[in-house]
Amino acid sequence: MPESHIVVEGKKYMWDEETYPGETEADEAKKKYEADGFEVQVVNEGGEIAVYTRRTVTEIVLEVPPP
């Protein structure tokens, strides 16, 4: 079973909790995540292919009740 997270160049990536049977399926998942604004790492360890993702917060929206 893949690690729940990895650190690459000081950035933490979380496992998407799927193992992929081949590079093609992992690449499809990678493209979908990238289209949604995620940074992606694909790791193949011992025949298990895992996709790790991270997203940087670019905007914080605070809802403040009216006075």
N, C-alpha and C positions, 0 to 999 in steps of 0.2 A: 504494500500500500504506500502511495506517495506521501511525502511530508505535507503537513497542513499549510505550510508557508515556506518560502525561500527568500533569501536576501541576495540581490544582485546589484553590485555597485552602490551599496548603501540603501537600496530601495527594497521595501518589503512587498512581496507578491503573495497573494492567497490562492490556494488550489481551488479549482471550480468543482471539486469532488466528483469528477468524471475521469475514467481511464479510457483512452481511445485505442481501438484495435490497430490503427495504422496512421502513418504520417498524413495521408490525405484527409482523414476525418479530423485530425488535430488542426491541420491548416485551415479547414472550413470553420472550425470553432474560433480559431485565432482571428480570422477575417471578420467574423460576426462581432467579436468583442472589440476589435479595433474600430469598427464602424460605429460602435456605441461609445467611443471615447476612452477605452481602456488601453493601458500599456500591457503587453502580453509577452510571456516567456513560455516556450514549449520545451519540456524536459523529457528525455528518453532515458530511463534508468532500468536496466535489466529487462528490457522488452515492454515495460509499462510506459506509456506515453501520457504525460499529464500536462494540462494547460494551467498556468498561473497568471493571475491578472492583478492589476492595481489601477486605481484612478485617483488623480490628484484633485483635491477640492479647489475649485476655481472661484466659487461664489458662495457666500454664507448669507442666507436670508433669515432674518429674525422677524417674527410676528409679534408686534407689540400691541397690546390692547389699547384702544382709544382712551384718552383721559376722561 
